[in-house]
Amino acid sequence: MIPVLGYSGQKVAVLGLGRSGLAAARALAAGGAVPICWDDGEKARALAEGEGFTIADLTRDKSWDGVQSLIVSPGIAHLYPTPHAAITIARQSGIPVDNDIGLFFHSFATQDWNGFDVPPRVIAVTGSNGKSTTSALIDHILQSTGKHCQLAGNIGRGVLDLEPGQDGDVVVLELSSYQTDLARALTPDIAVFTNLTPDHLDRHGGLGGYFAAKRRLFAEGGPDRAVIGVDEAEGLSLAGELAQAPEDDRVIRVSVARKLAGPGWSVSVRKGFLSETRKGRQVGSIDLREIAGLPGVHNQQNAAAAYGAVRALGLAPRAIEAALHSFQGLPHRSQIVGQKDGVTFVNDSKATNVDSAAMGLQAFKRIRWIAGGQGKDGGIASLTPHLGSVAKAYLIGEAAADFADQLGETPHEICETMEIAVAHAAEQAEPGDTVLLAPAAASFDQYPDFEKRGDAFTQEVKKFLAR
């Protein structure tokens, strides 16, 4: 645990008592603060009360006597579409609002670091798609090369559950827009921006607000090095804002759309080959095509971003290449579940929007596509250019009929359930086919989250493989 500094003896309100909220309450108490906790859910309140925390209804004015700060869990809206009532009360009272990410950056560095040969460093990863895989890949590379590394944030542990930094440590944080949007301190040593596609627009008041939330990771404190995906206008603009000159190597530009030129530091991927260029010269290259854990252009982009981040730490290209080959991928993200009779089964349940589903549809040559769930605005109409690889679609969930209407001439059937979809896709698949779960929809019509949906797919696949 990382004790929170600067609040000793002070009352600090904690709103939201899930994983990050409870970790924040514990870390505040460890630093000498007095947490006052609230969650709209009775079960979460009971759990926190069972740990000895004071519970007070923060939607009522009387609960705020003496409170100096409010710490908000990332899932709670603080501005758009409507701020939580407790946040409104805090702001009307002039009480500062922060989150666990802000507390982490405020408290991670301590006086103990003065005796370290190499101070701990923090790599923070944000973006729309690929940030989980990029974060896990950075962690994997560092662990494989003998570095002590901790992975947290939007993946794995809450940031305040981490162990205090030790000599030479590296912390890798995956940060969503919900986490960067409110943090009052954001000071990573290396910050990574993977890409930007429309998502969470209601929470951020539109695409501009969504990008602004991501941009804060680079603007609030200023990392020593920034690894920026420049294949969208927003990333290209951000890289331009951060660089002081064309040759400024504090910015590492990343592209899978074109070979980057110029005197600066860049990492490009073309036709599966990663190329690192610095001061106009190629200084490293890796063939990514045969790395099983990184299928498709989207994963090549993740590899390029991770490569840039660990190169900024000084790792050698050959050591990075060896680590990439041993990466097995993350559950529910282009995860190979198994193979039988020349058919490969891939769980990409994390593909909850059309942009991430499009990446999966481009990663394999002939696909039996399982899609559907709780549809999002626009459905799957924008996926039409990527349907050429789809031999047949098997549609599940609430959006099945709407998706069927948008598939045009692409063969499809409405299966409704995962059990039926996997069974039919597996029976009809031919050698060389990939049965791909890439839902392009949320899971909440049938499953509590994308992980449970992916688990259901995996369970049905294993039944087939066991026959």
Secondary structure, 3 states (H helix, E strand, C coil): CCCCCCCCCCEEEEECCCHHHHHHHHHHHHCCCEEEEECCCHHHHHHHHHCCCEECCCCCHHHHCCEEEEEECCCCCCCCCCCCHHHHHHHHCCCCEECHHHHHHHHCCCHHHHHCCCCCEEEEEECCCCHHHHHHHHHHHHHHCCCCEEEEECCCECHHHCCCCCCCCEEEEECCHHHHCCCCCCCCCEEEECCCCCCCHHHHCCHHHHHHHHHHHHHCCCCCEEEEECCCHHHHHHHHHHCCCCCCCCEEEEECCCCCCCCCEEEEEECCEEEEEECCEEEEEEECCCCCCCCHHHHHHHHHHHHHHHHHCCCCHHHHHHHHHCCCCECCECEEEEEECCEEEEECCCCCCHHHHHHHHHHCCCEEEEEECECCCCCCHHHHHHHHHEEEEEEECCCHHHHHHHCCCCCEEEEECHHHHHHHHHHHCCCCCEEEECCCCECCCCCCCHHHHHHHHHHHHHHHHCC
